[in-house]
């Protein structure tokens, strides 16, 4: 398993989820299995199969989270005045031959990969965009190099130092 980069807040959220799954969810699921099994004929007992599936999924999630913690690399938030972890960054996409006022604008939050969510503009520090933005300051031009060899430029307009917040940890 690759070493996941996690903040101390990530570790705490993972530990909390593991505890919740072991002490609250697991006993409830096991009770559901027991109740469904008591209904008799298991060959056509949907509730029994659903409860067993829920138990397998819960145990798999616990195992996944425990392995993630075991191999994690703890990283610290760096506040050097430039873009860092858990900052929200407003950027403009540089367009050659177009007046800067007309450049398209977007906002991204820089997060660890377990909190990344492209639909919510939460960008991983491991992604090309996240890597490119790290440590850069307001008004700097940043070149984002993509894996296919192409690239694009951004101009950092604003950096908002946000708190960790309630960013969810990705499910698998």
C-alpha positions in Angstrom: 0.0 0.0 0.0 1.3 3.5 -0.9 2.0 5.9 1.9 -0.9 8.3 2.2 -0.1 11.9 3.2 -2.3 12.8 6.1 -2.7 15.7 8.4 -3.2 15.2 12.1 -6.8 16.2 11.6 -7.1 13.4 8.9 -5.7 10.9 11.4 -8.2 12.0 14.0 -11.1 11.7 11.6 -10.0 8.2 10.5 -9.6 7.1 14.1 -13.0 8.4 15.0 -14.6 6.6 12.0 -12.8 3.3 13.0 -14.1 3.7 16.6 -17.6 4.4 15.4 -17.6 1.4 13.0 -16.3 -0.9 15.7 -18.3 0.2 18.7 -21.6 1.3 17.2 -22.1 0.0 13.6 -20.6 -3.5 14.0 -22.8 -4.5 17.0 -25.9 -3.2 15.2 -25.0 -5.1 12.0 -24.3 -8.3 14.0 -27.6 -8.0 15.7 -29.3 -7.6 12.3 -27.5 -10.8 11.1 -28.7 -12.6 14.2 -32.3 -11.4 13.8 -32.4 -12.2 10.1 -30.9 -15.7 10.7 -33.6 -16.4 13.3 -36.3 -16.0 10.6 -35.7 -19.5 9.4 -35.0 -20.5 5.8 -31.8 -18.8 4.7 -32.1 -19.7 1.0 -34.6 -16.9 0.3 -33.9 -14.6 3.2 -33.0 -11.2 1.7 -32.6 -9.6 5.1 -29.9 -12.1 6.1 -27.9 -11.6 2.9 -28.2 -7.8 3.2 -27.0 -7.9 6.8 -24.1 -10.2 5.9 -23.1 -7.9 3.0 -23.3 -4.8 5.4 -21.0 -6.7 7.8 -18.4 -7.5 5.1 -18.5 -3.9 3.9 -18.0 -2.5 7.4 -15.1 -4.9 8.1 -13.5 -4.0 4.8 -13.8 -0.3 5.5 -12.2 -0.8 9.0 -9.4 -2.8 7.5 -8.8 -0.2 4.8 -8.7 2.7 7.3 -6.4 0.8 9.6 -3.9 0.1 6.8 -4.1 3.7 5.7 -3.1 4.8 9.2 -0.4 2.2 9.5 1.4 3.4 6.3 0.6 7.1 6.5 3.0 9.9 6.4 2.0 12.8 8.7 2.4 16.2 7.1 2.1 19.6 8.7 0.3 22.6 7.3 2.9 25.1 6.1 2.0 28.8 6.4 4.8 30.5 4.5 2.5 33.1 3.0 2.0 31.0 -0.1 -0.6 28.4 -0.9 -0.6 25.5 1.5 -2.8 22.7 2.7 -6.4 23.6 3.6 -6.1 27.0 1.8 -8.8 28.1 -0.6 -7.2 29.6 -3.7 -8.9 31.9 -6.3 -7.2 31.7 -9.7 -7.6 33.0 -13.2 -6.8 30.9 -16.2 -4.2 32.7 -18.4 -5.4 33.1 -21.9 -2.9 34.4 -24.4 -4.1 37.3 -26.5 -7.1 37.9 -24.1 -7.3 40.8 -21.7 -6.8 39.6 -18.1 -10.2 41.1 -17.1 -11.8 38.4 -19.4 -9.8 35.5 -18.0 -11.9 32.7 -16.5 -11.8 32.5 -12.7 -12.3 29.6 -10.4 -11.7 28.7 -6.7 -10.1 25.5 -5.3 -9.4 24.2 -1.8 -6.1 22.4 -1.4 -6.6 19.2 0.6 -5.0 15.8 1.2 -5.9 13.1 -1.3 -8.4 11.4 1.0 -10.4 14.5 1.1 -10.2 15.4 -2.6 -13.5 15.9 -4.4 -13.3 17.4 -7.9 -17.1 18.0 -7.9 -16.6 20.4 -4.9 -13.4 21.9 -6.2 -11.3 20.2 -3.5 -8.0 19.5 -5.1 -5.4 17.0 -3.8 -1.9 18.1 -3.0 -0.9 15.1 -5.1 -2.7 16.3 -8.3 -0.9 18.4 -11.0 -2.9 21.5 -10.0 -2.3 21.0 -6.3 1.4 20.4 -6.7 1.7 23.4 -9.0 -0.1 25.8 -6.6 1.7 24.8 -3.4 4.0 27.6 -1.9 3.1 30.1 -4.6 1.8 33.6 -3.6 -0.8 36.0 -4.7 -0.2 37.6 -8.2 2.3 34.8 -9.2 1.8 32.9 -12.5 1.8 29.2 -12.0 2.4 26.6 -14.8 0.5 23.4 -14.3 2.2 20.4 -16.0 -0.2 17.6 -17.0 0.8 13.9 -17.3 0.2 13.9 -21.0 2.9 16.6 -21.5 0.6 19.5 -22.0 0.4 22.5 -19.6 -1.6 25.6 -18.8 -1.0 28.7 -16.7 -2.9 30.2 -13.8 -2.6 33.5 -12.0 -3.2 33.4 -8.2 -5.7 36.1 -7.3 -6.4 35.4 -3.6 -5.4 32.9 -0.9 -7.8 32.3 2.0 -6.3 30.5 4.9 -9.2 28.3 5.9 -9.6 25.8 8.7 -9.8 22.1 8.3 -13.6 22.2 8.4 -15.8 19.2 7.9 -14.2 17.9 4.8 -15.3 14.3 4.4 -12.9 11.4 4.0 -13.4 9.6 0.7 -15.2 6.3 0.7 -13.9 3.5 -1.5 
